[in-house]
């Protein structure tokens, strides 16, 4: 009878993440000069060997000349120009040896692989995505992200293709942020995509930075470039926004009119201009509210009788 042992965690330790280390190399200009000197010396030995006629001395000069020229060729192969804004990742026999960031001509082991990595600041604009916001309304959103490679070793060895990795993770973060907040919110203290652009872009930058940190990439800034309702509900949401704006405007007008009426009655009472009973106050309040809240210009009517006519 066989007993199956449940599979447990892998006892093998996880390999530590690769981090960038600076590689100090030999300056390339002296090696270039040395290579030129060796080439000239090798040519001179060939010429001297040819002039020596036959014999062991001729063979020795030619062999030494070949060796000198091979050394010069190795010196030339190892020359590596490093441009400002770029770095060279050195890899020897499959192992990471370090990163060269110092601009200029450098000399590297001719057998090493030198991989170019751009450390310039880059822009990434996401495609327009259709997402449902926190209220379930379909919206269209897009963003632009400014990013830069900070760790060249992680960029090359931690992920397969770091530009594609950044693009996919950025689009994922944009969709997640869009679905976590409403497009517009009238509730106090609630963030929305339209009214709180600065806070939303800050959260977007933080989320993208967390997602791409494994690739040695740092997010400098992110901004929303497009934010709108989807075409199928754009007209309906526009009417809703217009209605909300009209309601808000009317509320402000009514509050102002009530305050002006209260102030008018108070001033009339304090200065004793006219003695108004409750019925006359109600008539004055009604007339003032009509005048102040009307959207059209009111016409004046001169009352030649009493207040009750």
Secondary structure as the mmCIF struct_conf table of DSSP 4:
data_model
#
loop_
_struct_conf.conf_type_id
_struct_conf.id
_struct_conf.beg_label_comp_id
_struct_conf.beg_label_asym_id
_struct_conf.beg_label_seq_id
_struct_conf.end_label_comp_id
_struct_conf.end_label_asym_id
_struct_conf.end_label_seq_id
HELX_LH_PP_P HELX_LH_PP_P1 UNK A 4 UNK A 7
BEND BEND1 UNK A 12 UNK A 12
HELX_LH_PP_P HELX_LH_PP_P2 UNK A 13 UNK A 18
STRN STRN1 UNK A 22 UNK A 22
STRN STRN2 UNK A 26 UNK A 27
HELX_RH_AL_P HELX_RH_AL_P1 UNK A 28 UNK A 51
TURN_TY1_P TURN_TY1_P1 UNK A 52 UNK A 52
BEND BEND2 UNK A 54 UNK A 55
HELX_RH_AL_P HELX_RH_AL_P2 UNK A 56 UNK A 77
TURN_TY1_P TURN_TY1_P2 UNK A 78 UNK A 78
STRN STRN3 UNK A 79 UNK A 82
TURN_TY1_P TURN_TY1_P3 UNK A 84 UNK A 85
STRN STRN4 UNK A 86 UNK A 92
TURN_TY1_P TURN_TY1_P4 UNK A 93 UNK A 94
STRN STRN5 UNK A 95 UNK A 100
BEND BEND3 UNK A 102 UNK A 102
STRN STRN6 UNK A 104 UNK A 107
TURN_TY1_P TURN_TY1_P5 UNK A 110 UNK A 111
BEND BEND4 UNK A 112 UNK A 112
STRN STRN7 UNK A 113 UNK A 118
BEND BEND5 UNK A 120 UNK A 120
STRN STRN8 UNK A 122 UNK A 125
HELX_LH_PP_P HELX_LH_PP_P3 UNK A 126 UNK A 128
STRN STRN9 UNK A 129 UNK A 132
TURN_TY1_P TURN_TY1_P6 UNK A 134 UNK A 135
BEND BEND6 UNK A 136 UNK A 136
STRN STRN10 UNK A 138 UNK A 149
BEND BEND7 UNK A 150 UNK A 150
HELX_RH_AL_P HELX_RH_AL_P3 UNK A 152 UNK A 157
TURN_TY1_P TURN_TY1_P7 UNK A 158 UNK A 158
BEND BEND8 UNK A 159 UNK A 160
HELX_RH_AL_P HELX_RH_AL_P4 UNK A 162 UNK A 180
BEND BEND9 UNK A 181 UNK A 181
STRN STRN11 UNK A 182 UNK A 182
BEND BEND10 UNK A 183 UNK A 184
BEND BEND11 UNK A 187 UNK A 187
TURN_TY1_P TURN_TY1_P8 UNK A 188 UNK A 189
STRN STRN12 UNK A 192 UNK A 192
TURN_TY1_P TURN_TY1_P9 UNK A 193 UNK A 195
HELX_RH_AL_P HELX_RH_AL_P5 UNK A 197 UNK A 212
HELX_RH_3T_P HELX_RH_3T_P1 UNK A 213 UNK A 215
TURN_TY1_P TURN_TY1_P10 UNK A 216 UNK A 216
STRN STRN13 UNK A 217 UNK A 229
HELX_RH_AL_P HELX_RH_AL_P6 UNK A 231 UNK A 271
TURN_TY1_P TURN_TY1_P11 UNK A 272 UNK A 272
BEND BEND12 UNK A 273 UNK A 273
HELX_RH_AL_P HELX_RH_AL_P7 UNK A 278 UNK A 293
BEND BEND13 UNK A 295 UNK A 296
HELX_LH_PP_P HELX_LH_PP_P4 UNK A 297 UNK A 300
BEND BEND14 UNK A 305 UNK A 305
TURN_TY1_P TURN_TY1_P12 UNK A 307 UNK A 308
#
